[in-house]
């Protein structure tokens, strides 16, 4: 059975206006290629060569560029929606193409971890969903003060480092996950994962210390472009 990757590429990209007025966000360039082409290269290099692109906004730009995927060493099918459906709502449009374990990837991030290893771990642990997480560290800009319930100050930690595992937007999933998503309405991936956990389904994580580029707004897109020009073969480590 051929493993498929569903790439969510139908968002409006409103935070990137006016750049996304005539170009869908996944088609914004990074270096010399659209973001989406970088993602497709990454899935192909990790052994996943069958792609379903969930498209909606300005979808013709995407379809005209990638066509059936042959030029990019992959096979591409299209799941089409006529309105914005949020992350999981978009995924639901690909249901007819999915009959086995699959990868789901957001179409506005660049990854450099081993998807191959993530898939192996998912199968070995017999997970229902595996989420890719990144070890994110940042420094709080303020002094953190701890107190007792009565208000007595017990410690002062100036600008402490905060650590958290953050969602990178890449999942390995079982096809039954589709039954948790309502049809043809906006629905978030967080709601799907919470629903699965409530039903006692096994949701595991694959933690990576390698960075990824999240292209959510104009500022992050500019940083990604600048860093891509400096190091075209490396992705940025999140600070």
C-alpha positions, 0 to 999 in steps of 0.5 A: 500500500502506498503511503500518502501525504495530505498537504493542506494548501487551501488557506486564505493567508490573510495575515500575509496580505497584500502578498496573498492577494493574487498568490495563495500562501503555499505558492509564495517563494522561498529561495527559488521555489514555492513553499509548497514545492519545498514541502513536496520535496521533503515528503518525497525525500522521506519516501512518500511520493503520493500526494493529495493537495487540499486546495481552495483559495486561488487553487488554479495557481497551484494546479497549473504549477504542479499538475499531476506531479510527474515533473516533481517525482511524485503523484498528485491528486487534488481535493477541492473545497469552495470555501475556507474550512480550517485545518481539519475541515480541509483534511476532511475533503481528502477522505475519498483518497485515504484508505490507509495510514497517512501523513497530514502536513500544513502547507505553510511550514518547512520541515527538516526532521525525519518523517521516515522515522516518525512514520516508523515510530507511529507504526511500531507504537500502533498509534492512532495519531502521532504529532510532530513537536518541536522543543521550543525555548524562549526567555520571558521578558519580565521577572517571574515572582513566586508567592505563597497563597497569603501573598508573601514573595518567595522567589524572584526569577529574572527573565527565566527561560520557558520551555514547551513542546509546540505543534509543528503541523505534521501528523501521521494518522489512521484513516478512522480519524476522518470520522471525527471531522464534520463534513463541509464546515470549518473545524480545527485540528485541535478539536479532532485531537482532543476528541480522539483523546477523549475517546481514549485513542492513542495519540503519541508525539514525535519530538524533534530538536531540529527547527522548522520554518513557520510562515504565518505572517509577513514578519516570519515570511521575511525572516524565512526568506532572509535566512533561506538566502543565507543558508539555502540548504538549511532550515532555521532553528527557532530561537 
